[in-house]
Amino acid sequence: MALISCFAGPQGLQGMLTCLRDTEGMTGILVVVVLLAGWIVVQYVACARRERRAWESRSGIPVPLVQFGGARHADAVHAFANREYYQVLLAELEKGLTEAGYALTRDESLRVTIPEADWLQISRRIIRARLCYTAPRVTEEAIQDSEDAAVNDGYAGSWLRLLIRGSERIGWYITRPENSQ
C-alpha cells in the first residue's frame, strides 16, 4: 500500500522517487524502471510500424517501382478473372445436379457417387458452359463437336471431377434429396 501512496501524492518526480526509495527499498524503483522500459518498448514498436507503413510515401526516398505483371499483380488479376468463370461453372454444376436428381449438402456422411450415365450428362453440361464462357461467338455446331470430343476423351469428366473435388474441399457434397431429409 505504501508503494501506491508514492504515486498518489503531488510531490513531483523527485519526491516520488524519494518516497519509493524510503518505503520499499529497491523494489519500488525497479517497478518504475520495468514499467518505463515496457512503455518505451511499446512506443518503439508502434513507431516502427508507422515507419514501415509510411516508407513508400516519403518524399526524397527512392521507392522501387511497382512492377506491372509482377507476382502480386498476377495474383490479383487471376483472382478477379477466375472468380466469375468458376462461379459460372459451379452454377452450371448445381443446375446439372438438380436436373439429374441430386442435391448439395454440407454433411459428408450423406455423400453419394454419381453413376456413369449421370456423370456424362453433367460433365457435358460443364463443358458447354465452359465453351460458351470462353468462346461466346462459337457456332452451335462447333460447340456440339467440342462437347462430343471432350466427353469421349475424358476432358469433360476431368473438369467435373475438378469442380466436385474443389467443392468437397470446402465442405459441399453431392447427395440424393431423399438422403438429406
C-alpha positions in Angstrom: 0.0 0.0 0.0 2.9 2.3 0.7 4.0 1.9 -2.9 0.7 3.2 -4.2 0.8 6.2 -1.9 4.1 7.3 -3.5 2.3 7.7 -6.9 -0.8 9.4 -5.4 0.9 12.3 -3.8 1.5 15.7 -5.5 5.3 15.8 -4.6 6.6 15.6 -8.2 9.1 13.1 -9.7 11.9 13.7 -7.3 9.5 13.3 -4.3 8.0 10.2 -5.8 11.5 8.6 -6.3 12.5 9.5 -2.7 9.2 8.0 -1.4 9.8 4.8 -3.4 13.4 4.5 -2.1 12.3 5.1 1.5 9.2 2.9 1.6 10.0 -0.2 -0.4 13.7 -0.1 -0.9 14.8 -1.0 -4.4 11.6 -2.9 -5.2 9.7 0.3 -5.9 12.3 1.8 -8.1 12.6 -1.5 -10.0 8.9 -1.5 -10.6 9.1 2.0 -12.0 12.1 1.1 -14.2 10.3 -2.0 -15.6 7.1 -0.1 -16.3 9.1 2.7 -18.0 11.0 0.1 -20.1 7.8 -1.6 -21.1 6.3 1.7 -22.2 9.4 2.5 -24.2 9.2 -0.9 -26.0 5.6 -0.4 -26.8 6.3 3.1 -28.2 9.2 1.8 -30.3 7.1 -1.0 -31.8 4.3 1.4 -32.7 6.8 3.9 -34.2 8.4 1.1 -36.3 5.0 0.0 -37.6 4.2 3.6 -38.6 7.6 3.9 -40.3 7.0 0.7 -42.3 3.6 1.9 -43.4 4.8 5.4 -44.4 8.0 4.3 -46.1 6.7 4.3 -49.6 5.0 7.7 -49.3 8.0 9.7 -48.0 9.4 12.3 -50.4 13.1 12.2 -51.1 13.5 8.5 -50.6 13.6 6.4 -53.8 10.9 3.8 -54.0 11.2 0.7 -56.2 8.5 0.9 -58.9 5.7 -1.5 -58.7 6.2 -3.9 -61.4 3.5 -4.4 -64.0 2.9 -8.1 -64.3 4.7 -8.9 -61.0 3.5 -11.7 -58.7 1.1 -9.5 -56.7 -0.4 -8.1 -59.9 -0.7 -11.5 -61.4 -2.4 -12.9 -58.3 -4.9 -10.1 -58.2 -5.8 -10.5 -61.9 -6.0 -14.2 -61.6 -8.4 -14.0 -58.7 -10.5 -11.4 -60.5 -10.7 -13.2 -63.8 -11.3 -16.6 -62.5 -13.9 -15.8 -59.9 -16.7 -15.1 -62.4 -15.5 -18.0 -64.6 -15.7 -20.6 -61.8 -19.0 -19.1 -60.5 -20.5 -19.8 -63.9 -19.1 -23.4 -63.9 -20.3 -24.0 -60.3 -23.8 -22.6 -61.1 -24.0 -25.0 -64.1 -22.8 -27.9 -61.9 -25.6 -27.1 -59.5 -28.2 -26.9 -62.2 -27.0 -30.2 -63.8 -27.0 -32.0 -60.4 -30.5 -30.7 -59.7 -31.9 -31.8 -63.1 -30.3 -35.2 -62.7 -32.0 -35.6 -59.3 -29.1 -34.7 -56.9 -28.7 -32.1 -54.2 -25.9 -30.5 -52.4 -25.3 -31.0 -48.7 -22.8 -29.9 -46.1 -23.0 -33.4 -44.4 -20.2 -35.6 -45.7 -21.9 -38.7 -44.4 -24.7 -38.2 -47.0 -22.3 -38.1 -49.9 -23.1 -40.3 -52.9 -21.2 -41.4 -56.0 -22.6 -40.3 -59.4 -23.3 -43.2 -61.8 -21.6 -43.0 -65.2 -24.7 -42.0 -67.2 -25.3 -39.0 -64.9 -21.6 -38.3 -64.9 -21.5 -38.0 -68.7 -24.6 -35.8 -68.8 -23.4 -33.4 -66.1 -19.8 -33.3 -67.5 -21.3 -32.4 -70.9 -23.1 -29.5 -69.4 -20.0 -28.3 -67.6 -18.0 -28.3 -70.9 -20.8 -26.5 -72.7 -20.8 -23.8 -70.1 -17.1 -23.6 -70.2 -17.0 -23.3 -74.0 -19.8 -20.7 -74.1 -17.9 -18.6 -71.5 -14.5 -18.7 -73.0 -15.7 -18.5 -76.7 -19.1 -16.9 -76.8 -19.3 -16.5 -80.6 -18.6 -20.1 -81.5 -21.3 -21.7 -83.5 -23.7 -24.3 -82.1 -22.2 -27.0 -84.4 -18.6 -26.2 -83.2 -19.8 -26.4 -79.5 -21.5 -29.7 -80.1 -18.4 -31.1 -81.8 -16.2 -29.9 -78.9 -18.6 -31.3 -76.4 -18.5 -34.7 -78.1 -14.7 -34.7 -78.3 -14.4 -33.6 -74.6 -16.8 -36.3 -73.4 -15.2 -39.0 -75.5 -11.6 -38.2 -74.5 -12.4 -37.7 -70.8 -11.7 -34.0 -70.7 -15.3 -33.2 -69.7 -15.0 -35.7 -66.9 -11.8 -34.2 -65.6 -13.5 -30.8 -65.4 -16.4 -32.3 -63.5 -14.0 -34.1 -61.2 -12.1 -30.9 -60.5 -15.3 -28.9 -59.6 -16.5 -31.7 -57.4 -13.2 -32.2 -55.6 -12.8 -28.4 -55.1 -16.3 -28.2 -53.7 -15.7 -31.1 -51.3 -12.5 -29.4 -50.0 -14.7 -26.6 -48.6 -17.5 -28.9 -47.4 -20.0 -29.2 -50.3 -21.0 -32.8 -51.1 -23.3 -34.4 -53.7 -26.2 -36.4 -52.3 -29.7 -37.6 -53.2 -32.6 -35.4 -51.9 -34.1 -38.4 -50.1 -30.8 -38.8 -48.1 -30.8 -35.3 -46.8 -34.2 -35.4 -45.1 
